[in-house]
Amino acid sequence: MRRPTLLQKTFRHPLRLQEIVRIVIRSGLSDWVLLLHLDRPFPWIRRIIKEEAPPEQAEKNRWVMVRETLEALGPTFVKFGQILSNRTDLLPAELIAELTGLQDDVPPVPISAAREVIEDEFKRPLDELFPWFDPEPIASASIAQVHRAALRNGDEVAVKVQRPRIENTIRTDIEILMYLATLVERYVPNMRLFHPTGLVEEFKRSINSELDFAQELRNIRKFKNLFADDKRVRIPNPYRAYSTRRVLTMQYIRGTKLVDVQQDATGQFNKRRIARIGADVVLEQIFVHGFFHADPHPGNILIADGDVLCFLDFGSTGRLRPQQRKHLIESMLGAVNHDAERVTNAMLGICERSPRGLDYEALEERVSDVLDEYLEVTFGDLDLNQFFDDLIKIVVRFGIRLPSSLMLVTKALVAIEGVGLNLRPDFNIMEVYRPFTRKLYLNRLRPENLSRDGSHIAGDYAGLLRTLPKDTRELVDLVKSGRLQMGFNLSGLEPLRRTLDDVSYRLVLGIVLGSLMVSSAMMVQAGIPPFVFNVPLIGVVGFAAAGLIGFGFIISLVVNMFRR
């Protein structure tokens, strides 16, 4: 059976599509609707534009209108905007600033709705699972809300309950988003470089991960294992028996919200220590474990007794492969040593793939220009976020695609630096990074790590030597049988080919034109009938044809000259 097209899928949700279009038009963005030619498959849109489009608001910022529109469209579009706010490589800084301010705070659903979800998941009454369940949620967001509760053994827990039917709502919106992204690629050519459908696919993977609380439970367990021996950090215990895909139960941790700690003026908390611990822990997550909390903002952190950091909400995480972590460190060290080649190679190593025909020398020169700005900067004074932002803008100009994981790294670093600055205005994340890097390199020089790296290298060479005789034998057989083929791809010959085509075209046209005029003159001279005004008709036709061809040839030359 044929799968439905995106347009057919969109037709399945006419009421939601109409709601989206109305909101966009009322927000003053009707020109975007027309730019995507949405009125062609949906003629009713013209009527809505005529009846509901507001007058132009010249004084209102365009990007503010975009943010307000996304907030009005609901949780899916707010989440999509938050994902886009990480893509500093694609979007203008003014829009990024607006998207960063997107809020997904929504009123909680009634306890009856939360009860319905829990009982539907466990097929048991709520009272049997949780003898005590607080009907008032302690937190509420677009996807879920959190309630305090108690288990039969007396354990105090936090129960995260997914909103009813939110998954269906998000699935519908994603289908419409994907259709809109295909229209952007079709009708806005300069947006194709940013691959809008790929951005929607990336968002789809991210939101599906957040909707799957079983995945979040696995994330919690992994973080707990990674920081099991770290007394500075506390990760809540998850309860697998009381968790499903739509319900997540974890240990309730008592502590002070980081927002309240930032505003505290009593001296109860060691803010400098908390800021340094937060930065050090996030750096360790990124550069040591390659598995990090992608959204460490104040709402996701509690401070327990003894200035212990408690991370919450593990739905959004990022991963870095060992080679990516190595290249990130190399790029920063290259910046401090003003080594453009080192930074360029490191950035290319991080990126997903480089475009064919990449001008490496030009890229290295642009990287060198950026490094000139950091010429007098010491390692402790390097603005890590600004440095990454500058490099990202350069590689994007050269058509190089960046992995979303790198965007999550910059988001996590910006967030934790913001936490530190709110705690202590004089906080400098590089003061934490300097001893951290020293610890990284000392760790790399430990005998067990050197032995592991050496065994990996030896294994690679052993594999090469193991296959070398077979590869050599196959190569010799190809040479002997005459089946060895070599292909060459010569670039830069296209302008020469076009020039040769133009020359041959003009040469042939000149020969035909000359032949036509000579033959026509001979016809006139010979006086071959029939005659028109005592002149041979064939000769007149020949001269007329030659004149038309010659005139067209002159026009073609003039047009080509002005095009150049």
C-alpha positions as CSV (number, residue, x, y, z in Angstrom):
1,M,0.0,0.0,0.0
2,R,1.3,3.5,-0.9
3,R,2.4,5.7,1.9
4,P,0.5,9.0,2.1
5,T,2.4,12.1,0.9
6,L,3.1,15.1,3.1
7,L,0.2,17.0,1.5
8,Q,-2.1,14.1,2.1
9,K,-1.0,13.9,5.7
10,T,-1.6,17.7,6.0
11,F,-5.1,17.3,4.6
12,R,-5.8,14.8,7.4
13,H,-5.6,17.7,9.9
14,P,-7.6,20.5,8.3
15,L,-8.8,22.1,11.5
16,R,-5.3,22.3,13.0
17,L,-3.9,23.7,9.8
18,Q,-6.6,26.3,9.6
19,E,-5.9,27.2,13.3
20,I,-2.1,27.6,12.5
21,V,-2.7,29.7,9.4
22,R,-5.1,32.0,11.3
23,I,-2.6,32.6,14.1
24,V,0.2,33.3,11.6
25,I,-2.0,35.7,9.6
26,R,-3.3,37.5,12.7
27,S,0.3,37.9,13.9
28,G,1.1,40.0,10.8
29,L,3.1,37.3,8.9
30,S,0.6,36.8,6.0
31,D,3.4,37.6,3.5
32,W,5.1,34.4,4.7
33,V,2.0,32.4,4.0
34,L,1.9,33.8,0.4
35,L,5.6,33.3,0.0
36,L,5.1,29.5,0.5
37,H,2.1,29.5,-2.0
38,L,-0.1,27.9,0.7
39,D,-3.1,29.5,-1.0
40,R,-2.7,27.2,-4.0
41,P,-3.8,23.9,-2.4
42,F,-5.9,25.7,0.2
43,P,-7.9,28.5,-1.5
44,W,-9.7,29.4,1.7
45,I,-6.5,31.0,2.9
46,R,-7.0,34.0,0.6
47,R,-10.4,34.7,2.3
48,I,-8.7,34.6,5.8
49,I,-6.0,37.0,4.7
50,K,-8.6,39.4,3.3
51,E,-10.7,39.2,6.5
52,E,-8.3,38.8,9.3
53,A,-4.8,40.1,8.3
54,P,-4.0,43.2,10.5
55,P,-2.6,46.4,9.1
56,E,1.1,46.6,8.7
57,Q,2.9,47.4,12.0
58,A,6.1,49.1,10.9
59,E,7.2,49.8,14.4
60,K,7.0,46.2,15.6
61,N,10.2,44.1,15.3
62,R,9.8,41.2,12.8
63,W,11.6,38.7,15.1
64,V,9.4,39.7,18.1
65,M,6.4,38.8,15.9
66,V,8.0,35.4,15.1
67,R,8.5,34.6,18.8
68,E,4.9,35.7,19.7
69,T,3.6,33.6,16.9
70,L,5.4,30.5,18.0
71,E,4.1,31.0,21.6
72,A,0.6,31.3,20.3
73,L,0.9,28.2,18.2
74,G,1.4,26.0,21.2
75,P,3.9,23.6,22.8
76,T,5.2,21.9,19.6
77,F,6.1,25.2,18.0
78,V,7.6,26.5,21.2
79,K,9.8,23.4,21.5
80,F,10.8,23.8,17.8
81,G,11.7,27.4,18.4
82,Q,13.8,26.4,21.4
83,I,15.7,23.8,19.3
84,L,16.3,26.4,16.6
85,S,17.7,28.8,19.2
86,N,20.7,26.4,19.5
87,R,21.4,26.9,15.7
88,T,23.6,30.0,15.9
89,D,25.2,28.7,12.7
90,L,22.0,29.1,10.7
91,L,19.9,32.0,12.1
92,P,20.6,35.7,12.6
93,A,21.6,36.8,16.1
94,E,18.5,39.0,16.6
95,L,16.2,36.0,16.0
96,I,18.3,33.7,18.2
97,A,17.9,36.3,21.0
98,E,14.1,36.2,20.6
99,L,13.9,32.4,20.4
100,T,16.0,32.1,23.5
101,G,13.2,33.9,25.4
102,L,10.5,31.4,24.4
103,Q,8.6,30.2,27.4
104,D,6.7,26.9,27.7
105,D,5.1,27.6,31.0
106,V,1.5,26.4,30.7
107,P,-1.4,25.9,33.2
108,P,-1.3,22.4,34.8
109,V,-4.0,19.9,33.8
110,P,-6.5,19.0,36.6
111,I,-5.7,16.1,38.9
112,S,-8.4,14.0,37.2
113,A,-6.5,14.1,33.9
114,A,-3.2,13.2,35.6
115,R,-4.9,10.3,37.4
116,E,-6.4,9.1,34.1
117,V,-2.9,8.9,32.5
118,I,-1.3,7.1,35.5
119,E,-4.1,4.5,35.8
120,D,-4.2,4.0,32.0
121,E,-0.4,3.2,32.1
122,F,-0.4,0.9,35.1
123,K,-3.9,-0.5,34.8
124,R,-4.3,0.0,38.6
125,P,-6.0,2.6,40.7
126,L,-3.8,5.6,41.7
127,D,-4.3,4.9,45.4
128,E,-2.8,1.4,45.1
129,L,0.4,2.8,43.5
130,F,0.8,5.9,45.7
131,P,-1.0,6.0,49.1
132,W,-0.5,9.8,49.1
133,F,-0.5,11.9,46.0
134,D,-0.4,15.7,46.1
135,P,-3.1,17.0,43.7
136,E,-1.2,20.3,43.2
137,P,1.8,19.9,40.9
138,I,5.1,21.4,42.0
139,A,6.1,22.1,38.3
140,S,4.3,22.3,35.0
141,A,5.5,22.5,31.5
142,S,4.3,21.9,27.9
143,I,4.9,18.2,27.9
144,A,4.4,17.1,31.5
145,Q,3.8,18.1,35.1
146,V,5.4,16.9,38.3
147,H,3.5,15.9,41.5
148,R,4.9,14.9,44.9
149,A,3.8,11.5,46.2
150,A,4.7,8.7,48.6
151,L,5.2,5.0,48.0
152,R,3.9,2.2,50.2
153,N,7.3,1.8,51.8
154,G,7.3,5.5,52.8
155,D,9.7,6.7,50.1
156,E,8.9,10.3,49.1
157,V,9.0,10.6,45.3
158,A,8.4,13.0,42.5
159,V,6.0,11.7,39.8
160,K,6.4,13.2,36.3
161,V,3.1,12.7,34.3
162,Q,2.8,13.3,30.6
163,R,-0.1,15.6,29.5
164,P,-3.1,13.7,28.1
165,R,-3.0,13.4,24.3
166,I,0.1,15.6,24.0
167,E,1.8,13.0,21.8
168,N,-1.0,13.0,19.2
169,T,-0.9,16.8,19.2
170,I,2.8,16.9,18.6
171,R,2.7,14.2,15.9
172,T,0.0,16.2,14.0
173,D,2.1,19.5,14.3
174,I,5.2,17.7,13.1
175,E,3.5,16.5,10.0
176,I,2.3,20.0,9.2
177,L,5.8,21.4,10.0
178,M,7.4,18.9,7.6
179,Y,5.0,20.0,4.9
180,L,5.8,23.6,5.5
181,A,9.6,22.8,5.4
182,T,9.2,21.2,2.0
183,L,7.5,24.3,0.8
184,V,10.3,26.5,2.1
185,E,12.9,24.4,0.2
186,R,10.8,24.6,-2.9
187,Y,9.9,28.3,-3.0
188,V,12.7,29.9,-1.0
189,P,15.9,28.8,-2.8
190,N,18.4,30.6,-0.5
191,M,17.0,28.6,2.4
192,R,17.9,25.2,0.9
193,L,21.4,25.5,2.2
194,F,20.0,25.3,5.8
195,H,18.1,22.1,4.9
196,P,14.7,22.9,6.6
197,T,13.4,19.4,6.3
198,G,16.5,18.1,8.1
199,L,15.9,20.6,10.9
200,V,12.4,19.3,11.3
201,E,13.7,15.7,11.3
202,E,16.2,16.7,14.0
203,F,13.4,18.2,16.0
204,K,11.3,15.1,15.6
205,R,14.1,12.9,17.0
206,S,14.6,15.3,19.9
207,I,10.9,15.7,20.9
208,N,10.3,11.9,20.6
209,S,13.2,11.4,23.0
210,E,11.6,13.8,25.4
211,L,8.2,12.2,25.1
212,D,9.7,8.8,26.0
213,F,10.1,8.8,29.8
214,A,11.7,5.3,29.6
215,Q,14.6,7.0,27.7
216,E,14.8,9.7,30.4
217,L,14.9,7.0,33.1
218,R,17.9,5.4,31.2
219,N,19.5,8.8,31.1
220,I,19.1,9.3,34.9
221,R,20.7,5.9,35.6
222,K,23.6,6.6,33.3
223,F,24.3,10.0,35.0
224,K,24.0,8.3,38.4
225,N,26.6,5.7,37.4
226,L,28.9,8.4,36.0
227,F,28.8,10.5,39.2
228,A,28.3,7.8,41.8
229,D,31.6,8.7,43.6
230,D,31.3,12.5,43.2
231,K,30.1,14.0,46.5
232,R,29.5,17.4,44.8
233,V,26.6,16.1,42.7
234,R,23.4,14.4,43.5
235,I,21.2,12.6,41.0
236,P,17.7,11.3,42.0
237,N,17.1,7.6,42.2
238,P,14.7,6.5,39.5
239,Y,12.0,3.9,40.4
240,R,11.7,1.6,37.4
241,A,8.7,-0.4,38.7
242,Y,6.7,2.8,39.0
243,S,7.8,4.2,35.6
244,T,6.5,3.8,32.0
245,R,6.7,5.6,28.7
246,R,4.4,8.3,30.0
247,V,5.0,8.3,33.8
248,L,8.4,8.7,35.4
249,T,8.9,8.2,39.2
250,M,12.1,9.4,40.9
251,Q,13.4,10.2,44.3
252,Y,12.1,13.6,45.7
253,I,15.1,15.7,46.6
254,R,14.8,18.5,49.1
255,G,16.7,21.5,48.3
256,T,16.7,25.2,47.4
257,K,15.9,26.3,43.8
258,L,19.0,27.8,42.2
259,V,16.9,30.9,41.3
260,D,16.4,31.5,45.0
261,V,20.1,30.9,45.7
262,Q,21.0,33.5,43.1
263,Q,18.7,36.0,44.9
264,D,19.8,35.1,48.4
265,A,21.6,37.9,50.3
266,T,21.9,36.2,53.7
267,G,25.3,34.6,53.0
268,Q,23.8,31.2,53.6
269,F,25.2,29.7,50.4
270,N,28.8,29.8,49.1
271,K,27.9,31.2,45.7
272,R,31.5,31.2,44.3
273,R,31.9,27.5,45.2
274,I,28.5,26.6,43.7
275,A,29.4,28.4,40.4
276,R,32.8,26.6,40.2
277,I,31.3,23.2,40.9
278,G,28.5,23.7,38.3
279,A,31.0,24.7,35.6
280,D,33.4,21.9,36.5
281,V,30.7,19.2,36.5
282,V,29.3,20.3,33.1
283,L,32.9,20.4,31.7
284,E,33.4,16.9,33.0
285,Q,30.2,15.7,31.4
286,I,31.2,17.2,28.0
287,F,34.9,16.5,27.8
288,V,35.4,13.4,30.0
289,H,32.2,11.4,29.7
290,G,30.8,12.8,26.4
291,F,27.3,12.5,27.8
292,F,26.0,15.8,29.2
293,H,22.9,17.6,30.4
294,A,21.9,19.8,27.5
295,D,19.8,22.3,29.4
296,P,21.5,23.1,32.8
297,H,19.5,26.3,33.4
298,P,18.5,27.4,37.0
299,G,15.1,25.7,36.8
300,N,16.8,22.3,36.4
301,I,19.2,22.6,39.3
302,L,18.6,22.4,43.1
303,I,21.1,23.2,45.8
304,A,21.0,20.7,48.7
305,D,22.8,20.9,52.1
306,G,26.5,21.3,51.8
307,D,26.3,23.2,48.4
308,V,25.6,19.9,46.6
309,L,24.2,20.3,43.1
310,C,21.1,18.3,42.2
311,F,20.4,18.1,38.5
312,L,16.8,17.6,37.4
313,D,14.9,16.9,34.1
314,F,17.1,14.6,32.0
315,G,14.9,14.6,28.9
316,S,17.4,16.7,26.9
317,T,20.9,15.3,26.8
318,G,23.8,15.5,24.3
319,R,26.5,13.0,23.3
320,L,30.0,13.5,21.9
321,R,32.2,10.8,20.5
322,P,35.8,10.6,21.8
323,Q,37.2,12.0,18.5
324,Q,34.8,15.0,18.7
325,R,35.9,15.7,22.3
326,K,39.5,15.6,21.2
327,H,38.9,18.0,18.3
328,L,37.1,20.4,20.6
329,I,40.1,20.6,23.0
330,E,42.5,20.9,20.0
331,S,40.5,23.9,18.6
332,M,40.8,25.8,21.9
333,L,44.5,25.0,22.4
334,G,45.1,26.1,18.8
335,A,43.3,29.4,19.5
336,V,45.5,30.2,22.5
337,N,48.7,29.3,20.5
338,H,47.4,31.2,17.4
339,D,47.8,28.1,15.3
340,A,45.2,28.5,12.4
341,E,46.1,25.2,10.8
342,R,45.5,23.4,14.1
343,V,42.1,25.1,14.6
344,T,41.0,24.5,11.0
345,N,41.8,20.8,11.1
346,A,40.1,20.5,14.5
347,M,36.9,22.1,13.2
348,L,36.9,20.0,10.1
349,G,37.3,16.9,12.3
350,I,34.2,17.9,14.3
351,C,32.0,18.6,11.3
352,E,29.8,16.0,9.7
353,R,31.3,16.4,6.2
354,S,33.1,18.9,4.1
355,P,31.7,20.1,0.7
356,R,33.4,19.0,-2.4
357,G,35.9,21.5,-3.7
358,L,36.4,23.1,-0.3
359,D,38.9,25.9,-0.5
360,Y,41.1,24.9,2.5
361,E,43.5,27.7,2.2
362,A,40.8,30.3,2.2
363,L,39.1,28.7,5.2
364,E,42.4,28.7,7.1
365,E,43.0,32.3,6.2
366,R,39.5,33.3,7.6
367,V,40.3,31.2,10.8
368,S,43.6,33.1,11.1
369,D,41.7,36.4,10.9
370,V,39.5,35.3,13.8
371,L,42.5,34.2,15.8
372,D,44.1,37.6,15.3
373,E,41.4,38.9,17.6
374,Y,42.6,36.6,20.3
375,L,46.3,37.3,19.7
376,E,46.8,39.0,23.1
377,V,44.4,36.7,24.9
378,T,45.7,34.3,27.6
379,F,44.1,31.0,28.2
380,G,42.4,32.2,31.3
381,D,40.9,35.2,29.5
382,L,39.6,33.3,26.4
383,D,35.8,33.9,25.9
384,L,34.9,30.3,25.1
385,N,31.4,30.9,23.9
386,Q,32.3,33.9,21.7
387,F,35.3,31.9,20.3
388,F,33.0,29.0,19.3
389,D,30.4,31.3,17.9
390,D,33.0,33.0,15.7
391,L,34.3,29.7,14.4
392,I,30.8,28.4,13.7
393,K,30.0,31.5,11.6
394,I,33.1,30.9,9.5
395,V,32.6,27.2,8.7
396,V,29.0,27.8,7.8
397,R,30.0,30.5,5.2
398,F,32.1,27.7,3.5
399,G,29.1,25.4,3.3
400,I,30.3,23.0,6.0
401,R,27.5,21.3,8.0
402,L,27.9,21.2,11.8
403,P,26.6,18.3,14.0
404,S,23.7,19.2,16.3
405,S,25.8,17.8,19.2
406,L,28.2,20.8,18.8
407,M,25.2,23.2,19.1
408,L,24.1,21.4,22.3
409,V,27.7,21.8,23.7
410,T,27.6,25.6,23.1
411,K,24.1,25.7,24.6
412,A,25.2,23.9,27.8
413,L,28.3,26.0,28.2
414,V,26.3,29.2,27.7
415,A,23.7,28.1,30.2
416,I,26.2,27.1,32.9
417,E,28.2,30.2,32.4
418,G,25.0,32.2,32.8
419,V,24.3,30.4,36.1
420,G,27.8,31.3,37.3
421,L,27.5,35.0,36.3
422,N,24.1,35.2,38.1
423,L,25.6,33.8,41.2
424,R,28.8,35.9,41.0
425,P,29.1,38.7,38.5
426,D,32.9,38.3,38.5
427,F,32.7,34.6,37.6
428,N,35.0,33.5,34.7
429,I,34.4,30.0,33.4
430,M,38.0,29.9,32.1
431,E,39.3,30.0,35.7
432,V,37.6,26.6,36.0
433,Y,38.6,25.4,32.6
434,R,42.4,26.0,33.2
435,P,42.8,23.4,36.0
436,F,40.3,21.2,34.3
437,T,42.4,21.0,31.1
438,R,45.5,20.3,33.2
439,K,43.7,17.4,34.8
440,L,42.6,16.1,31.4
441,Y,46.1,16.0,30.1
442,L,47.5,14.4,33.3
443,N,44.7,11.8,33.1
444,R,45.7,11.1,29.5
445,L,49.3,10.5,30.6
446,R,48.3,7.9,33.2
447,P,49.9,4.5,32.5
448,E,46.6,2.7,32.0
449,N,45.3,5.3,29.5
450,L,48.6,5.2,27.6
451,S,48.4,1.5,27.6
452,R,44.9,1.5,26.3
453,D,45.7,4.1,23.5
454,G,48.8,2.0,22.6
455,S,46.7,-1.2,22.4
456,H,44.2,0.6,20.1
457,I,46.9,1.8,17.8
458,A,48.6,-1.7,17.8
459,G,45.2,-3.3,17.0
460,D,44.7,-0.9,14.0
461,Y,48.2,-1.8,12.6
462,A,47.6,-5.5,13.2
463,G,44.4,-5.3,11.2
464,L,46.2,-3.5,8.4
465,L,49.0,-6.1,8.3
466,R,46.5,-8.9,8.5
467,T,44.7,-7.7,5.3
468,L,47.7,-6.4,3.5
469,P,48.7,-9.7,1.8
470,K,45.1,-10.3,0.5
471,D,44.8,-6.7,-0.7
472,T,48.1,-6.9,-2.5
473,R,47.2,-10.2,-4.1
474,E,43.9,-8.7,-5.4
475,L,45.7,-5.7,-6.8
476,V,48.3,-7.9,-8.6
477,D,45.5,-10.0,-10.1
478,L,43.7,-6.9,-11.4
479,V,46.9,-5.7,-13.1
480,K,47.6,-9.2,-14.6
481,S,44.1,-9.5,-16.0
482,G,44.0,-6.0,-17.4
483,R,41.0,-5.1,-15.3
484,L,42.7,-2.4,-13.3
485,Q,40.9,0.9,-14.0
486,M,41.9,4.3,-12.8
487,G,39.5,7.3,-12.8
488,F,40.4,10.9,-13.0
489,N,38.2,13.8,-12.0
490,L,39.5,17.1,-13.4
491,S,37.8,20.1,-11.9
492,G,37.9,23.7,-13.2
493,L,37.5,22.7,-16.9
494,E,33.9,23.8,-17.1
495,P,34.6,27.4,-18.2
496,L,37.0,26.1,-20.9
497,R,34.4,23.7,-22.2
498,R,31.8,26.6,-22.4
499,T,34.3,28.8,-24.2
500,L,35.1,26.0,-26.8
501,D,31.3,25.5,-27.3
502,D,30.8,29.2,-27.9
503,V,33.7,29.4,-30.4
504,S,32.6,26.3,-32.3
505,Y,29.0,27.6,-32.4
506,R,30.1,31.0,-33.8
507,L,32.5,29.3,-36.3
508,V,29.7,27.0,-37.7
509,L,27.3,29.9,-37.8
510,G,29.8,32.1,-39.7
511,I,30.4,29.3,-42.2
512,V,26.6,28.8,-42.8
513,L,26.1,32.5,-43.1
514,G,28.9,33.0,-45.6
515,S,27.8,30.0,-47.6
516,L,24.2,31.3,-47.7
517,M,25.3,34.7,-48.9
518,V,27.6,33.4,-51.6
519,S,25.0,30.9,-53.0
520,S,22.4,33.7,-53.0
521,A,24.7,36.0,-54.9
522,M,25.3,33.2,-57.5
523,M,21.6,32.7,-57.9
524,V,21.1,36.4,-58.6
525,Q,24.0,36.5,-61.0
526,A,22.7,33.5,-62.9
527,G,19.2,34.9,-63.3
528,I,17.4,31.7,-62.3
529,P,13.6,32.1,-62.3
530,P,11.1,32.7,-60.8
531,F,11.6,36.5,-60.6
532,V,10.3,39.2,-58.2
533,F,10.8,42.7,-59.6
534,N,13.2,41.2,-62.1
535,V,15.3,39.6,-59.3
536,P,15.5,35.8,-58.8
537,L,13.2,34.9,-55.9
538,I,15.6,32.2,-54.5
539,G,18.3,34.8,-54.2
540,V,16.1,37.3,-52.4
541,V,15.0,34.6,-49.9
542,G,18.6,33.6,-49.4
543,F,19.7,37.2,-48.7
544,A,16.7,37.7,-46.3
545,A,17.6,34.6,-44.4
546,A,21.2,35.6,-44.1
547,G,20.1,39.0,-42.9
548,L,17.9,37.5,-40.2
549,I,20.6,35.1,-39.0
550,G,23.2,37.8,-39.0
551,F,20.9,40.2,-37.0
552,G,20.2,37.4,-34.4
553,F,23.9,36.7,-34.1
554,I,24.6,40.4,-33.4
555,I,21.9,40.5,-30.8
556,S,23.3,37.4,-29.1
557,L,26.8,38.9,-29.0
558,V,25.5,42.1,-27.4
559,V,23.4,40.2,-24.8
560,N,26.4,38.0,-23.8
561,M,28.6,41.1,-23.5
562,F,26.3,42.8,-21.0
563,R,25.8,39.6,-19.0
564,R,29.6,39.5,-18.4
